[in-house]
Protein backbone atom coordinates (compact mmCIF):
# COMPACT_ATOMS: atom_id res chain seq x y z
CA UNK A 1 0.00 0.00 0.00
CA UNK A 2 1.24 3.48 -0.84
CA UNK A 3 -0.34 6.62 0.61
CA UNK A 4 0.29 10.21 -0.49
CA UNK A 5 -0.30 13.36 1.50
CA UNK A 6 0.78 16.76 0.17
CA UNK A 7 4.11 15.53 -1.22
CA UNK A 8 4.73 12.96 1.52
CA UNK A 9 4.71 9.36 0.33
CA UNK A 10 4.24 6.51 2.82
CA UNK A 11 4.90 2.91 1.75
CA UNK A 12 3.47 0.06 3.82
CA UNK A 13 4.32 -3.58 3.17
CA UNK A 14 2.75 -6.74 4.56
CA UNK A 15 2.53 -7.23 8.30
CA UNK A 16 0.86 -5.68 11.29
CA UNK A 17 -0.22 -2.12 10.51
CA UNK A 18 0.12 -1.10 14.18
CA UNK A 19 3.82 -2.02 14.14
CA UNK A 20 4.39 0.11 11.06
CA UNK A 21 2.59 3.09 12.55
CA UNK A 22 4.61 2.76 15.76
CA UNK A 23 7.86 2.75 13.77
CA UNK A 24 6.77 5.81 11.81
CA UNK A 25 5.84 7.66 15.00
CA UNK A 26 9.39 7.18 16.25
CA UNK A 27 10.73 9.32 13.38
CA UNK A 28 7.71 11.42 12.40
CA UNK A 29 8.84 14.66 14.05
CA UNK A 30 12.21 14.53 12.28
CA UNK A 31 10.57 13.65 8.95
CA UNK A 32 8.06 16.48 9.30
CA UNK A 33 10.75 19.03 10.23
CA UNK A 34 12.94 18.07 7.26
CA UNK A 35 9.93 18.00 4.96
CA UNK A 36 8.97 21.57 5.93
CA UNK A 37 12.54 22.83 5.42
CA UNK A 38 12.78 21.06 2.08
CA UNK A 39 9.41 22.42 0.93
CA UNK A 40 10.66 25.96 1.57
CA UNK A 41 13.89 25.47 -0.37
CA UNK A 42 12.76 23.03 -3.07
CA UNK A 43 8.98 23.26 -3.56
CA UNK A 44 8.92 20.32 -5.98
CA UNK A 45 10.80 18.09 -3.55
CA UNK A 46 9.24 14.91 -2.23
CA UNK A 47 9.70 12.84 0.89
CA UNK A 48 9.10 9.10 0.94
CA UNK A 49 8.76 7.08 4.13
CA UNK A 50 9.15 3.35 3.50
CA UNK A 51 7.78 1.06 6.25
CA UNK A 52 7.80 -2.21 4.30
CA UNK A 53 10.69 -3.83 6.14
CA UNK A 54 10.89 -5.29 9.64
CA UNK A 55 12.77 -3.09 12.12
CA UNK A 56 13.46 -0.35 9.55
CA UNK A 57 12.10 3.05 8.63
CA UNK A 58 13.61 4.32 5.37
CA UNK A 59 13.27 8.02 4.54
CA UNK A 60 14.10 9.19 1.01
CA UNK A 61 14.18 12.85 0.05
CA UNK A 62 14.06 14.64 -3.27
CA UNK A 63 12.26 12.01 -5.32
C-alpha positions in Angstrom: 0.0 0.0 0.0 1.2 3.5 -0.8 -0.3 6.6 0.6 0.3 10.2 -0.5 -0.3 13.4 1.5 0.8 16.8 0.2 4.1 15.5 -1.2 4.7 13.0 1.5 4.7 9.4 0.3 4.2 6.5 2.8 4.9 2.9 1.7 3.5 0.1 3.8 4.3 -3.6 3.2 2.8 -6.7 4.6 2.5 -7.2 8.3 0.9 -5.7 11.3 -0.2 -2.1 10.5 0.1 -1.1 14.2 3.8 -2.0 14.1 4.4 0.1 11.1 2.6 3.1 12.6 4.6 2.8 15.8 7.9 2.7 13.8 6.8 5.8 11.8 5.8 7.7 15.0 9.4 7.2 16.2 10.7 9.3 13.4 7.7 11.4 12.4 8.8 14.7 14.0 12.2 14.5 12.3 10.6 13.6 9.0 8.1 16.5 9.3 10.7 19.0 10.2 12.9 18.1 7.3 9.9 18.0 5.0 9.0 21.6 5.9 12.5 22.8 5.4 12.8 21.1 2.1 9.4 22.4 0.9 10.7 26.0 1.6 13.9 25.5 -0.4 12.8 23.0 -3.1 9.0 23.3 -3.6 8.9 20.3 -6.0 10.8 18.1 -3.5 9.2 14.9 -2.2 9.7 12.8 0.9 9.1 9.1 0.9 8.8 7.1 4.1 9.2 3.3 3.5 7.8 1.1 6.3 7.8 -2.2 4.3 10.7 -3.8 6.1 10.9 -5.3 9.6 12.8 -3.1 12.1 13.5 -0.3 9.5 12.1 3.1 8.6 13.6 4.3 5.4 13.3 8.0 4.5 14.1 9.2 1.0 14.2 12.9 0.1 14.1 14.6 -3.3 12.3 12.0 -5.3 
